Amino acid sequence: MRKIRVGVMGAYRGSSMINYCAAADNAEVVAICDKWEEALEKQKEAHKDLAITYYNNFEDFIKHDMDAVVLANYAHEHAPFAIKAMKAGKHVYSEVVPVQTLKEAVELVETVEETGKIYDYGENYCYMAGPYEMKKLYHEGKIGEFEYGECEYCHDGSRFWESITYGEPEHWRNRMYSTFYCTHSLGPIIHATGLRPVSVIGVESNRNERRLKNGAKSAQFGMEIVELENGGIVKSLHGDMYRDSVWYSMYGSKGRMETAREDTMEPVFKDEASNQIYVNVDDYPEQYKLPNEVEKYCPMRDMDDKSKMFGHAGSDFYVMWNFIEKIKGNPQADIIDVYEALDMFLPGMFAYRSILKGGIPVEIPNFRDKAVRELWRNDVACTDPEIAGDMLLPTCKTGTPKIPMEVYEKVRQKWMIEKDSETGHANVAFSSGASK
């Protein structure tokens, strides 16, 4: 069978997907699109031996003869491009997040249903070895029925904010609300259990000093307390905590399993913490004994030798492999479809509505139901003034802070210095399509 022909929009974050296609035996990259010419030049140099066509606008790019499109553009712009791509006959792999508004969510779901094209949400944290092993064990009944979970994606962006916002006052990262970027934390729990979220309570920090000094207008961190359809509860935490943490824990009726904390790992292995797992279960809870033996191991997968060169602890490889195999018709391909993508994202959106209402419980709609979708068809509430109009939301519960332009000028100057020296996170700046 021929290779799946893939086009990638976003030449920086898309690099991992481009590299997958360049090395894979089931896909090939045939087109790359980015409005930043310097990013295209870097890709041309890196892949000069491949037959790739380069575009600086989406309208021409989407006409290219290809089977699928990877969307690695700005996080708040994925839905409109995904809709255009599917209507143009392409399968879609969308980076996080899936939508910015509920209106977009309705249109995205209906486009998937109408076109029949594959939509795969690229929540790569679900495919890290530890969280993916938790999914396997849960469906084997290892910990019994899900009762409680905790998940964290804490990343102190203040250390490199200039490299991912470039001093742009209206960059999506500068105006996002505290619970917007929630699927790196909540996603792996949803994917592991397969349970739908039904209600949420939102909480956000009263502090945002580190963010304000870099031009970001949201609270420092946000939290969702999510009820799942079986009555289980999940606490999801994410934001600019002073120490990084990617961590997942699940309690069931027979025990607990969790990934390693970064602080438990040797410094050289800290990025691999989510690839180690602890399992503490008892098949006879009525005869609970102490101490209980704890299994501690690093799960191994068949293609780990191929995934090691890819980012996010190898998960970038697995998420792309599953997408391509799904297109090819492989029944074993494990993707995140549009409904599950919204199950991961809507808790954050509605948690923020809870926050603005004083922290009351808020119901999370199920967009599998056409009647439910109709209720939200015209809802454009968000923090993007170009989209929201008179439904514009403040960036935190106390309102949208006023940040002097001098702050953004300092951030941009710092970015320019780093860009020229190509140090640290500066390479992110070479693409207007960086979504991470």
PENORUR-V507970 format. One record per helix or strand of 3 or more residues. SS is the DSSP state (H for helix, E for strand). FROM is the first residue (numbers start at 0). LEN is the number of residues. Records with the same first field share a line. If there is no record, write none. Layout:
# PENORUR-V507970
SS = FROM-LEN, FROM-LEN
This chain:
# PENORUR-V507970
E = 3-6, 26-7, 52-3, 67-4, 90-4, 118-3, 145-9, 196-8, 220-8, 232-7, 244-8, 254-5, 276-5, 294-3
H = 14-9, 36-10, 57-4, 74-13, 101-14, 123-4, 128-11, 156-3, 160-5, 171-4, 182-11, 208-4, 261-3, 266-9, 284-3, 303-4, 314-14, 337-19, 369-6, 384-7, 404-17, 425-5
